[in-house]
């Protein structure tokens, strides 16, 4: 049986756009202990490609990625975008596995092996 859950991907409430990873205020109290799944990608007029899929305490993980040249080097191809979804901790590994298989991100690898839990894509 394939489990599917519907997640709410977070957008900027001011303009209904995806967040800019490099300009996002990760010090905001909003991020305190927020745990979930996230997707980082670059977007240009001609293409968009997922760079990283991950899970954990969102603010902390995004700070790490923002300081990782393996990820930020892709800003030369377009603006680095990010979104996340707050989901039940029990589903994080399965959802991350699904998103990793779905998007085939440019950075990172998927381990451990778990049964993917499908979610609605971005």
C-alpha atoms as a printed R data frame, in Angstrom:
    type eleno elety resid chain resno      x      y       z
1   ATOM     1    CA   UNK     A     1  0.000  0.000   0.000
2   ATOM     2    CA   UNK     A     2  1.345  3.411  -0.977
3   ATOM     3    CA   UNK     A     3  0.736  6.083   1.644
4   ATOM     4    CA   UNK     A     4  0.062  9.610   0.359
5   ATOM     5    CA   UNK     A     5 -0.168 12.689   2.526
6   ATOM     6    CA   UNK     A     6 -1.098 16.188   1.522
7   ATOM     7    CA   UNK     A     7  1.350 18.795   2.812
8   ATOM     8    CA   UNK     A     8  1.128 22.551   2.836
9   ATOM     9    CA   UNK     A     9  4.241 24.006   1.212
10  ATOM    10    CA   UNK     A    10  4.962 27.380   2.830
11  ATOM    11    CA   UNK     A    11  5.068 30.532   0.678
12  ATOM    12    CA   UNK     A    12  5.715 34.142   1.620
13  ATOM    13    CA   UNK     A    13  2.361 35.437   2.906
14  ATOM    14    CA   UNK     A    14  3.227 38.980   1.736
15  ATOM    15    CA   UNK     A    15  3.415 38.119  -1.965
16  ATOM    16    CA   UNK     A    16  2.471 34.414  -2.303
17  ATOM    17    CA   UNK     A    17  5.923 33.687  -3.788
18  ATOM    18    CA   UNK     A    18  8.475 31.068  -2.788
19  ATOM    19    CA   UNK     A    19 11.074 32.321  -0.319
20  ATOM    20    CA   UNK     A    20 14.549 33.482  -1.395
21  ATOM    21    CA   UNK     A    21 16.972 31.246   0.551
22  ATOM    22    CA   UNK     A    22 19.704 33.880   0.743
23  ATOM    23    CA   UNK     A    23 17.394 36.658   2.002
24  ATOM    24    CA   UNK     A    24 15.179 34.674   4.371
25  ATOM    25    CA   UNK     A    25 15.366 35.821   8.005
26  ATOM    26    CA   UNK     A    26 16.299 32.531   9.654
27  ATOM    27    CA   UNK     A    27 16.679 34.312  13.023
28  ATOM    28    CA   UNK     A    28 12.922 34.919  13.119
29  ATOM    29    CA   UNK     A    29 11.094 33.414  16.096
30  ATOM    30    CA   UNK     A    30  8.908 31.647  13.505
31  ATOM    31    CA   UNK     A    31 11.712 29.128  12.938
32  ATOM    32    CA   UNK     A    32 12.246 28.258  16.591
33  ATOM    33    CA   UNK     A    33 11.947 24.466  16.871
34  ATOM    34    CA   UNK     A    34  9.965 24.170  13.610
35  ATOM    35    CA   UNK     A    35 10.675 20.667  12.326
36  ATOM    36    CA   UNK     A    36  9.760 19.323   8.928
37  ATOM    37    CA   UNK     A    37 10.837 18.726   5.367
38  ATOM    38    CA   UNK     A    38 12.306 21.290   2.970
39  ATOM    39    CA   UNK     A    39 13.246 21.713  -0.686
40  ATOM    40    CA   UNK     A    40 15.886 24.107  -2.068
41  ATOM    41    CA   UNK     A    41 16.094 24.837  -5.798
42  ATOM    42    CA   UNK     A    42 17.269 27.449  -8.253
43  ATOM    43    CA   UNK     A    43 14.895 29.153 -10.622
44  ATOM    44    CA   UNK     A    44 15.786 31.018 -13.777
45  ATOM    45    CA   UNK     A    45 13.595 32.044 -16.721
46  ATOM    46    CA   UNK     A    46 14.749 28.985 -18.668
47  ATOM    47    CA   UNK     A    47 14.845 26.257 -16.017
48  ATOM    48    CA   UNK     A    48 14.490 25.251 -12.409
49  ATOM    49    CA   UNK     A    49 16.319 22.413 -10.699
50  ATOM    50    CA   UNK     A    50 16.128 21.017  -7.183
51  ATOM    51    CA   UNK     A    51 19.461 21.331  -5.393
52  ATOM    52    CA   UNK     A    52 18.713 19.782  -1.994
53  ATOM    53    CA   UNK     A    53 15.937 17.962  -0.177
54  ATOM    54    CA   UNK     A    54 16.177 17.507   3.566
55  ATOM    55    CA   UNK     A    55 14.554 17.344   6.956
56  ATOM    56    CA   UNK     A    56 15.117 18.501  10.497
57  ATOM    57    CA   UNK     A    57 14.838 21.750  12.431
58  ATOM    58    CA   UNK     A    58 14.132 23.977   9.418
59  ATOM    59    CA   UNK     A    59 15.933 27.171  10.513
60  ATOM    60    CA   UNK     A    60 19.084 25.349  11.614
61  ATOM    61    CA   UNK     A    61 19.290 23.193   8.497
62  ATOM    62    CA   UNK     A    62 18.720 26.148   6.150
63  ATOM    63    CA   UNK     A    63 21.453 28.148   7.921
64  ATOM    64    CA   UNK     A    64 23.860 25.262   7.317
65  ATOM    65    CA   UNK     A    65 22.884 25.024   3.652
66  ATOM    66    CA   UNK     A    66 23.155 28.777   3.158
67  ATOM    67    CA   UNK     A    67 26.806 28.489   4.230
68  ATOM    68    CA   UNK     A    68 27.516 25.474   2.015
69  ATOM    69    CA   UNK     A    69 29.225 26.341  -1.276
70  ATOM    70    CA   UNK     A    70 28.069 23.028  -2.754
71  ATOM    71    CA   UNK     A    71 24.563 24.515  -2.587
72  ATOM    72    CA   UNK     A    72 25.109 28.271  -2.969
73  ATOM    73    CA   UNK     A    73 27.232 27.867  -6.114
74  ATOM    74    CA   UNK     A    74 23.973 27.220  -7.999
75  ATOM    75    CA   UNK     A    75 22.931 30.851  -7.446
76  ATOM    76    CA   UNK     A    76 24.886 31.600 -10.625
77  ATOM    77    CA   UNK     A    77 22.088 29.846 -12.546
78  ATOM    78    CA   UNK     A    78 19.158 31.571 -10.862
79  ATOM    79    CA   UNK     A    79 17.683 32.722  -7.572
80  ATOM    80    CA   UNK     A    80 17.872 30.129  -4.793
81  ATOM    81    CA   UNK     A    81 14.343 29.340  -3.662
82  ATOM    82    CA   UNK     A    82 13.165 27.392  -0.635
83  ATOM    83    CA   UNK     A    83  9.981 26.051   0.858
84  ATOM    84    CA   UNK     A    84  9.147 23.695   3.680
85  ATOM    85    CA   UNK     A    85  6.287 21.808   5.211
86  ATOM    86    CA   UNK     A    86  5.722 21.008   8.860
87  ATOM    87    CA   UNK     A    87  4.819 17.338   9.069
88  ATOM    88    CA   UNK     A    88  4.599 14.623  11.676
89  ATOM    89    CA   UNK     A    89  8.077 13.462  12.703
90  ATOM    90    CA   UNK     A    90  7.060  9.843  12.050
91  ATOM    91    CA   UNK     A    91  6.713 10.626   8.323
92  ATOM    92    CA   UNK     A    92  9.920 12.627   7.781
93  ATOM    93    CA   UNK     A    93 12.170  9.798   6.528
94  ATOM    94    CA   UNK     A    94  9.524  8.445   4.165
95  ATOM    95    CA   UNK     A    95  8.633 11.869   2.758
96  ATOM    96    CA   UNK     A    96 12.303 12.784   2.314
97  ATOM    97    CA   UNK     A    97 12.870  9.499   0.445
98  ATOM    98    CA   UNK     A    98  9.896 10.208  -1.830
99  ATOM    99    CA   UNK     A    99 11.016 13.779  -2.597
100 ATOM   100    CA   UNK     A   100 14.595 12.635  -3.182
101 ATOM   101    CA   UNK     A   101 13.413 10.041  -5.716
102 ATOM   102    CA   UNK     A   102 10.942 12.484  -7.294
103 ATOM   103    CA   UNK     A   103 13.279 15.477  -7.725
104 ATOM   104    CA   UNK     A   104 16.718 13.794  -7.892
105 ATOM   105    CA   UNK     A   105 18.480 16.754  -6.216
106 ATOM   106    CA   UNK     A   106 21.922 17.870  -7.350
107 ATOM   107    CA   UNK     A   107 23.442 17.733  -3.826
108 ATOM   108    CA   UNK     A   108 23.177 15.066  -1.143
109 ATOM   109    CA   UNK     A   109 22.345 11.410  -1.019
110 ATOM   110    CA   UNK     A   110 19.462  9.461   0.437
111 ATOM   111    CA   UNK     A   111 19.975  7.100   3.344
112 ATOM   112    CA   UNK     A   112 18.659  5.104   5.131
113 ATOM   113    CA   UNK     A   113 16.443  3.045   2.909
114 ATOM   114    CA   UNK     A   114 12.813  3.493   3.917
115 ATOM   115    CA   UNK     A   115  9.455  3.075   2.242
116 ATOM   116    CA   UNK     A   116  8.725  6.375   0.461
117 ATOM   117    CA   UNK     A   117  5.631  8.306   1.529
118 ATOM   118    CA   UNK     A   118  4.318 10.332  -1.377
119 ATOM   119    CA   UNK     A   119  3.272 13.951  -0.989
120 ATOM   120    CA   UNK     A   120  1.938 16.599  -3.311
121 ATOM   121    CA   UNK     A   121  4.865 18.182  -5.195
122 ATOM   122    CA   UNK     A   122  5.586 21.914  -5.135
